Amino acid sequence: MIAAESHYVAFAAAYARGCLRIDVDDDTAIARGVEAGLKLHRFKRSAMLPRVRAVIGALRGFAATSIADLGSGRGAFVWPLLDALPIELVATDMLDYRAKLFADVRRGGIDRVHGVRADATALPFADASTDVVTALEVLEHMPGDGPARAAAEAMRVARTAVIATVPSQADDNPEHVHLFTRDTLAALFAGARKVSIDYVLGHIVCVATK
């Protein structure tokens, strides 16, 4: 059985309830999820990454209550943000099954999260419709002019700021098709009122304030 010390139990239980369409308490939901072979390891806690702490600090500074997260994937950054902050978060991903993960968590009782299938370069959201847009470990994966287009969309949708993190050093991940520097990352947000760049343990944290 998973525990609060090792997992985000409330989110894991909500996922199990939503996925299995059951109305039971957290412990029972998790037990049923384990029996059904659901991938509850997605909700495992890990040591808070320095760049995640930096993002959470920035979000607190903006007093953000609503966030659109680009390329949310399996939720590696979504669960720490939801756990740390009283926010409403729209998790987006291009893949249906990943967007469904967040939709199932919402269906299971966590109404602060929404799952939306969306392309980060053409977001289905109105202008200035959320406090902050986050793009955490996303831009380096996007081929061609994808990062610039995603940055422009993020700036359009955000009311207050866009927060992006990317690796600052080359690595052996074949999915990393861009290596940004302070200048090239800041240039994506040239239209912002202010762009702040910090280096955090092998990563760059960019905060573009509107």
C-alpha positions in Angstrom: 0.0 0.0 0.0 1.3 3.5 -0.8 1.7 6.1 2.0 1.7 9.8 2.3 5.4 9.8 3.0 6.2 8.3 -0.4 3.3 9.3 -2.7 0.8 12.1 -3.3 -2.0 9.9 -1.9 -4.9 12.2 -2.5 -4.1 12.5 -6.2 -3.4 8.8 -6.6 -6.7 7.9 -5.0 -8.6 10.4 -7.1 -6.9 9.0 -10.2 -8.0 5.5 -9.2 -11.6 6.6 -8.5 -11.8 8.5 -11.8 -10.2 5.8 -13.9 -12.2 3.0 -12.4 -15.4 5.0 -12.0 -15.8 4.1 -8.3 -17.1 6.1 -5.4 -15.0 5.0 -2.4 -12.6 6.4 0.2 -8.9 7.0 -0.5 -7.6 3.8 1.0 -10.1 1.6 -0.9 -9.5 3.5 -4.1 -5.8 2.9 -3.9 -6.3 -0.7 -3.1 -8.6 -1.1 -6.1 -6.1 0.8 -8.2 -3.3 -1.6 -7.2 -5.5 -4.6 -8.0 -6.4 -3.2 -11.4 -2.7 -2.6 -12.2 -3.0 1.2 -12.5 0.3 3.1 -12.7 0.2 4.7 -9.3 3.9 5.2 -9.4 3.1 8.4 -11.4 2.2 9.9 -8.0 5.4 9.0 -6.2 7.0 11.8 -4.2 10.7 12.6 -4.9 13.0 15.2 -3.4 11.8 18.6 -4.4 14.0 19.7 -7.3 15.7 23.1 -6.9 14.1 24.3 -10.1 10.6 23.3 -8.9 11.2 25.2 -5.6 12.2 28.2 -7.7 9.0 27.9 -9.7 6.9 27.6 -6.6 8.6 30.6 -5.1 7.8 32.7 -8.2 4.2 31.5 -8.3 3.8 32.6 -4.6 5.4 35.9 -5.5 2.8 36.5 -8.1 0.0 35.3 -5.8 -1.1 33.1 -8.7 -4.4 31.3 -8.3 -4.7 29.9 -11.8 -2.1 28.2 -14.0 -1.9 26.6 -17.5 0.9 24.1 -17.6 2.3 23.3 -21.1 3.4 19.7 -21.9 2.4 18.3 -18.5 3.2 14.7 -19.5 2.9 12.3 -16.6 2.5 15.1 -14.1 6.0 15.2 -12.7 5.7 18.9 -12.1 1.9 19.1 -11.7 1.6 17.1 -8.5 4.2 19.1 -6.6 2.6 22.4 -7.7 -0.9 21.3 -6.7 0.4 19.9 -3.4 2.3 23.1 -2.5 -0.1 25.8 -3.7 -3.9 26.5 -3.5 -4.2 26.9 -7.3 -6.4 25.8 -10.1 -4.2 24.2 -12.8 -5.0 23.3 -16.4 -2.6 20.5 -17.5 -2.1 20.3 -21.3 -0.5 17.7 -23.5 -0.6 16.8 -27.1 -1.3 13.1 -26.4 -4.9 12.0 -25.5 -3.9 9.5 -22.9 -1.8 12.0 -21.0 -4.6 14.6 -21.0 -7.0 11.8 -19.8 -4.7 11.2 -16.8 -5.6 14.6 -15.4 -9.2 14.4 -16.5 -9.4 11.1 -14.4 -7.9 12.8 -11.4 -10.5 15.6 -11.7 -13.3 13.1 -12.1 -12.0 11.3 -8.9 -12.5 14.4 -6.8 -9.6 16.9 -7.3 -11.5 19.7 -9.0 -8.5 22.0 -9.0 -7.0 20.2 -12.0 -8.2 20.0 -15.6 -6.8 17.9 -18.4 -6.8 19.4 -21.9 -5.4 17.9 -25.1 -3.6 20.9 -26.7 -0.7 21.9 -28.8 1.5 24.3 -27.0 2.0 26.3 -30.2 -1.8 26.8 -30.7 -3.5 26.9 -27.3 -7.3 26.7 -27.2 -7.5 29.4 -24.5 -8.6 33.0 -24.6 -6.1 35.9 -24.3 -5.1 36.7 -20.7 -7.2 33.8 -19.4 -5.0 32.5 -16.7 -2.7 34.1 -14.1 0.5 32.3 -15.1 1.6 29.9 -17.9 4.3 27.4 -17.0 6.5 25.5 -19.5 8.7 23.3 -17.4 11.2 21.1 -19.3 9.2 21.5 -22.5 10.8 24.0 -24.8 13.9 22.0 -25.4 11.8 19.2 -26.8 10.1 21.2 -29.5 11.6 21.1 -33.1 12.2 24.0 -35.4 10.5 27.3 -34.4 8.3 25.4 -31.9 9.8 27.1 -28.8 9.2 30.6 -30.2 5.6 29.8 -31.2 4.9 28.2 -27.8 6.5 31.2 -26.0 4.3 33.6 -28.0 1.2 31.5 -27.1 2.1 31.4 -23.5 2.5 35.2 -23.4 -0.9 35.6 -25.1 -2.7 33.4 -22.6 -1.0 34.6 -19.4 -2.3 37.6 -17.5 0.7 38.1 -15.2 3.7 36.0 -16.2 5.2 33.0 -18.0 7.7 30.7 -16.2 9.9 28.4 -18.2 12.7 26.0 -17.2 15.1 24.3 -19.6 18.5 22.5 -19.2 21.5 24.7 -19.2 23.9 22.0 -20.3 24.1 19.5 -23.1 23.1 15.9 -22.2 22.6 12.6 -24.0 18.8 12.8 -24.2 17.9 12.4 -27.9 14.6 14.2 -27.3 16.4 17.4 -26.4 16.7 19.2 -29.7 17.5 22.7 -28.4 20.1 23.9 -26.0 19.3 27.3 -24.7 21.5 30.0 -23.3 20.5 32.9 -21.1 20.3 35.1 -24.2 18.5 32.7 -26.5 15.9 31.8 -23.8 15.3 35.4 -22.9 14.9 36.3 -26.6 11.8 34.1 -26.8 10.1 36.5 -24.4 11.4 39.7 -25.8 7.9 41.2 -25.7 7.7 40.9 -21.9 7.9 43.9 -19.6 10.7 42.2 -17.6 12.6 38.9 -18.1 14.5 37.4 -15.2 17.0 34.6 -15.7 18.4 32.4 -13.0 20.6 29.3 -13.1 19.6 26.4 -10.8 21.7 23.2 -10.8 22.0 22.5 -14.5 18.9 24.4 -15.5 17.8 27.8 -16.4 14.7 29.3 -14.9 13.1 32.2 -16.9 10.4 34.4 -15.5 8.8 36.7 -18.1 6.6 39.3 -16.5 3.9 41.0 -18.6 
